[in-house]
Amino acid sequence: MKVLQRAKVKQKPVDKTFLSLMFCLMAVGLVTLLSATYFQAQGTAEALAEVEKQLLGILVGGGAMSFTMRMHYSFFRRKQVVLTLTGISLLLLVLVAIPGIGRSVNGSRRWLGVGGFTFQPGEIAKYATVILLANILTGRERKLQSFFRGVLPVLAVPAIMFLLILEQPNLSTAGTIIIVSVIMVMLAGARWKHLGVLGVLGAVVGFYYAWSAEYRRERLLSFLDPFAKMSDEGYQLSQSLIAFGSGGLFGMGLGQGRQKFAYLPYPESDFIFAIVGEDFGLMGCLTVICLFAAFMFAGMRIAMRCEDRFGCLLAAGIVSLISVQAFINMGVVVGILPTTGLPLPFFSAGGTSLSITMAAVGIVLNVSRAESSHIL
């Protein structure tokens, strides 16, 4: 009797460079988060609460990433999956805008509570938009040559999500969705003149929104000269710049910075990069910036090597989303961009956000299994 043996197909390993860079960013982020939160809560039962929540987020995110990097990325090509993700994202954005359902913190209604934890639907909407656009833009090269029949229809759903998130209000997350959407349209082959028109329209909308309310107007003006408005809207940025100045070239040492002692608001979230500057100095900041730049380059290399157009756009969109968010956050903290409430990926406190980001990284790692051996 003849025995037939089935040959085992060995799956290609994931891109180890991209994975290692993510772990490096998370390790530095955890150390910085410990420095930003421990001393303020020292002597209490919650001295390590934020770090413990972050570790839980890493644990959950690790499981999600392990799943997404083994499940073939073509799963997100299925129409029912795309429609479900988009529909859930829109529904959650609508729910968070309803008083009594969405949770309001510091005047912004951005959170939903489920059981004992809260999350921002905007975090899910960002990645749902990337998946949706990767599907729409695949096979749409010729239509993209037309502005009204090709480019604008593609941006319809991102525009709806932009408006819903703007109502929270959360201009930073809403703006990130539009920026990444335009980047994906550019990578898909849109004309430069059409991209220029989108850039002008975006600048006009952004300026109008920033100038339409007094508190946003004050925040914009404080960005231009924060120390002149240090007693009001410029306080947070002024304290951030003081932190960078105190850090100097090599920093004051881990945990030795003083701005986190109730001087700098939100040192564990939106302004955690200032803690890097004060504790580790200019060299520490440059190291973090280089890590994010290398992460972006490694991710884009995965996208460029993928012979499947959908996989290419999906990976490029996810990497662009993480990178744009990182560089906007760091630009805000050092004072070259207006102040916004955008967290720094892998650094800012927020276990749910970190878990979602890690799951998205797993998709990029899955795409790296299918890449060809040469850069296109």
C-alpha positions in Angstrom: 0.0 0.0 0.0 1.4 3.3 -1.1 1.5 6.0 1.5 1.1 9.5 0.2 2.8 12.2 2.2 1.7 15.8 2.0 4.6 18.3 1.9 4.5 20.9 4.5 4.6 24.4 3.2 6.9 26.5 5.3 5.5 30.0 5.9 7.8 32.9 5.2 9.0 34.7 8.5 7.8 38.2 9.2 10.0 41.2 8.8 12.2 41.1 11.9 13.5 44.6 11.5 10.0 46.1 11.6 9.1 44.0 14.5 12.3 44.8 16.4 11.7 48.5 15.9 8.2 48.3 17.3 9.6 46.5 20.4 12.3 49.1 20.8 9.7 51.9 20.7 7.5 50.2 23.2 10.4 49.5 25.6 11.5 53.2 25.5 7.9 54.2 25.8 7.4 52.1 29.0 10.5 53.5 30.6 9.4 57.1 29.8 5.8 56.4 31.1 7.3 55.1 34.3 9.3 58.3 34.7 6.3 60.5 33.8 3.9 58.9 36.3 5.7 57.1 39.2 7.0 60.0 41.2 3.7 61.9 41.1 1.9 58.9 42.6 4.8 57.8 44.8 3.6 56.6 48.2 0.2 55.7 47.0 -1.3 52.4 46.0 -1.5 53.6 42.4 2.2 54.5 41.9 2.5 52.0 39.0 -1.1 52.1 37.9 -0.5 53.6 34.5 2.5 51.3 33.7 0.4 48.3 34.8 -2.4 49.4 32.4 0.1 49.8 29.6 1.5 46.3 30.3 -2.0 44.9 30.1 -2.5 46.7 26.8 0.7 45.2 25.5 -0.4 41.7 26.6 -3.8 42.1 24.9 -2.1 43.8 21.9 0.4 41.0 21.7 -2.3 38.4 21.4 -4.1 40.5 18.8 -0.9 41.0 16.8 -0.1 37.3 17.0 -3.5 36.7 15.4 -3.4 39.4 12.7 0.1 38.5 11.6 -0.9 34.9 11.0 -4.3 35.6 9.4 -3.7 36.4 5.8 -4.3 40.1 5.0 -6.7 39.2 2.2 -9.2 38.6 5.0 -9.7 42.4 4.9 -10.4 42.3 1.2 -13.8 40.6 1.8 -16.7 43.0 1.2 -18.6 41.9 4.3 -15.6 42.5 6.5 -15.0 46.0 5.1 -18.6 47.0 5.3 -18.9 45.7 8.9 -15.8 47.5 10.1 -16.9 50.7 8.4 -20.4 50.4 9.7 -19.3 49.7 13.2 -16.9 52.7 13.1 -19.6 55.1 11.9 -22.1 53.8 14.5 -19.6 54.2 17.4 -18.8 57.7 16.2 -22.5 58.6 16.2 -23.0 57.0 19.7 -20.1 58.9 21.2 -21.7 62.2 20.1 -24.9 61.5 22.0 -25.0 63.1 25.5 -25.4 60.5 28.1 -23.8 57.8 26.0 -20.5 59.4 25.1 -18.3 60.2 28.1 -17.1 63.8 28.4 -13.7 64.7 29.7 -12.3 68.3 29.8 -15.1 69.5 27.5 -14.5 66.8 24.8 -16.9 63.8 24.3 -14.5 61.2 22.8 -15.0 58.1 24.9 -17.4 55.2 25.2 -17.5 53.0 28.2 -17.9 49.2 28.1 -17.8 47.4 31.3 -14.8 48.6 33.3 -12.9 50.2 30.5 -13.2 53.1 28.1 -12.0 53.6 24.6 -12.1 56.2 21.8 -14.1 55.1 18.7 -11.8 57.5 16.8 -9.0 55.0 17.2 -11.0 52.2 15.5 -12.2 54.6 12.8 -8.7 55.5 11.8 -7.8 51.9 10.9 -11.2 51.2 9.5 -10.7 54.1 7.1 -7.3 52.7 6.0 -8.8 49.2 5.3 -11.7 50.8 3.4 -9.5 53.0 1.2 -7.1 50.1 0.5 -10.1 48.2 -1.0 -11.5 51.2 -2.9 -8.2 52.2 -4.4 -7.2 48.8 -5.6 -7.9 48.6 -9.3 -9.0 52.3 -9.5 -5.8 53.7 -11.1 -7.5 55.0 -14.2 -10.5 56.6 -12.4 -8.1 58.5 -10.1 -7.0 60.6 -13.1 -10.4 62.4 -12.7 -10.9 64.7 -9.7 -14.7 64.6 -9.5 -15.3 61.0 -10.6 -12.2 59.5 -9.1 -10.6 61.3 -6.2 -13.6 63.0 -4.5 -15.8 59.8 -4.3 -12.9 58.0 -2.6 -12.8 60.6 0.1 -16.5 60.6 0.8 -16.5 58.2 3.8 -13.3 59.6 5.3 -14.9 63.1 5.1 -18.0 61.8 7.0 -15.7 60.3 9.7 -13.8 63.6 9.8 -17.0 65.6 10.4 -18.2 63.1 13.1 -14.9 63.3 15.0 -14.8 67.0 14.6 -18.0 67.2 16.6 -16.4 65.6 19.7 -14.4 68.0 19.2 -11.1 66.2 18.1 -9.4 68.1 15.3 -6.2 66.2 15.6 -7.7 62.7 15.1 -10.0 64.0 12.4 -7.2 65.8 10.6 -5.0 62.6 10.8 -7.7 60.6 9.0 -7.8 63.1 6.2 -4.0 63.4 5.9 -3.5 59.7 5.7 -6.4 59.3 3.2 -4.7 61.9 1.0 -1.4 60.0 1.3 -3.0 56.8 0.3 -4.7 58.5 -2.7 -1.3 59.9 -3.7 0.3 56.5 -3.4 -2.5 55.0 -5.5 -1.6 57.3 -8.4 -3.6 60.5 -8.2 -2.4 63.6 -10.0 -0.3 66.1 -8.2 -2.5 69.0 -9.2 -5.5 67.2 -7.7 -3.5 66.6 -4.5 -2.6 70.3 -4.5 -6.3 71.2 -4.7 -7.0 68.9 -1.7 -4.2 70.5 0.2 -5.6 74.0 -0.3 -9.1 72.9 0.6 -7.8 71.2 3.7 -5.8 74.3 4.8 -8.9 76.5 4.3 -11.2 74.1 6.3 -8.5 73.8 9.1 -8.0 77.5 9.4 -11.7 78.2 9.4 -12.3 75.6 12.1 -9.4 76.9 14.2 -10.7 80.5 13.9 -14.4 79.8 14.4 -14.3 79.5 18.2 -12.6 81.8 20.7 -10.8 79.0 22.6 -9.4 77.5 19.4 -8.4 81.0 18.3 -6.6 81.5 21.6 -4.9 78.1 21.3 -3.6 79.0 17.8 -2.3 82.3 18.9 -0.6 80.8 21.9 1.3 78.4 19.6 2.9 81.4 17.9 4.1 82.9 21.3 3.3 80.5 24.2 5.2 82.5 26.8 3.1 85.6 26.1 0.0 83.6 27.1 1.6 81.4 29.8 -1.2 82.1 32.2 -3.8 80.7 29.9 -3.7 78.7 26.6 0.1 78.9 26.3 0.8 77.3 29.7 1.1 73.7 28.6 3.4 74.4 25.6 5.5 76.8 27.7 6.1 74.1 30.4 6.9 71.6 27.6 9.6 74.0 26.2 11.0 74.5 29.7 11.3 70.8 30.0 13.3 70.6 26.7 15.5 73.5 27.9 16.1 71.8 31.2 17.1 68.6 29.5 19.9 70.1 27.5 22.1 67.8 25.4 22.1 64.6 27.5 19.2 65.2 29.9 18.8 65.3 33.7 18.7 61.6 34.0 15.9 59.0 34.2 13.2 60.2 36.6 15.2 63.4 37.5 13.1 65.8 35.5 10.9 68.3 37.4 8.2 69.3 35.0 6.1 66.2 35.7 5.7 67.4 39.3 2.3 69.1 38.5 3.9 71.7 36.2 3.4 70.0 32.9 -0.3 68.9 32.2 -0.7 65.4 30.9 2.9 64.3 31.0 1.8 60.7 30.6 -0.2 61.2 27.4 -0.2 64.0 24.9 3.1 65.6 26.2 5.1 62.6 27.1 7.7 63.5 24.5 8.6 66.4 26.8 9.5 63.9 29.5 11.9 62.3 27.0 13.5 65.7 26.4 13.9 66.6 30.0 15.2 63.1 31.2 17.3 62.2 28.2 18.0 65.5 26.5 18.5 66.3 22.8 20.2 62.9 22.3 17.3 61.0 23.7 14.8 63.0 21.5 16.9 62.3 18.4 17.1 58.6 19.3 13.2 58.4 19.5 12.8 60.4 16.3 15.3 58.1 14.5 13.4 55.0 15.8 10.1 56.4 14.4 11.8 57.3 11.1 13.3 53.8 10.9 10.0 52.3 11.8 8.3 54.3 8.9 11.1 53.3 6.4 10.9 49.6 7.3 7.1 49.6 7.0 7.1 51.4 3.7 9.8 49.0 2.5 7.4 46.2 3.3 4.6 47.9 1.3 6.9 48.6 -1.7 8.0 45.0 -1.8 4.5 43.6 -1.8 3.4 42.6 -5.4 -0.3 42.7 -4.5 -1.6 46.2 -4.8 -4.1 45.8 -2.0 -1.4 44.6 0.4 0.8 47.4 -0.6 -1.8 50.1 0.0 -2.9 48.4 3.3 0.6 48.3 4.7 1.4 51.8 3.5 -1.8 53.2 5.0 -1.2 51.6 8.4 2.4 52.7 8.6 1.5 56.2 7.4 -1.2 56.5 10.1 1.2 55.6 12.9 4.0 57.8 11.5 1.8 60.8 10.8 0.4 60.6 14.4 3.9 60.3 15.9 5.4 63.2 14.0 2.4 65.5 14.6 2.6 64.8 18.3 6.3 65.5 18.5 5.9 68.6 16.4 3.2 69.9 18.8 5.3 69.2 21.9 8.4 71.0 20.5 6.3 74.0 19.4 6.4 73.8 15.6 2.7 72.8 15.3 -0.4 74.1 17.0 -1.3 72.3 20.2 -3.6 69.3 19.7 -4.7 66.4 21.8 -2.9 63.6 19.8 -1.1 60.8 21.7 2.3 59.5 20.8 2.1 55.9 19.5 3.8 53.3 21.8 4.5 56.0 24.4 1.4 57.7 25.6 -0.7 56.0 28.3 -3.7 54.2 26.9 -3.8 50.4 26.8 -6.7 50.1 24.4 -5.1 52.4 21.8 -1.8 50.5 22.1 -3.6 47.2 21.6 -5.3 48.4 18.5 -2.0 49.8 17.2 -0.2 46.5 17.8 -3.0 44.6 16.0 -2.5 46.9 13.0 1.2 46.3 13.1 0.4 42.6 12.9 -1.4 43.2 9.6 1.8 44.9 8.2 3.9 42.0 9.4 1.5 39.6 7.7 1.9 41.6 4.5 5.7 41.2 4.9 5.3 37.4 4.6 4.0 37.9 1.1 6.6 40.4 -0.1 8.8 39.7 -3.1 12.6 39.6 -2.8 13.2 43.0 -4.4 12.1 46.5 -3.9 9.7 47.7 -6.6 
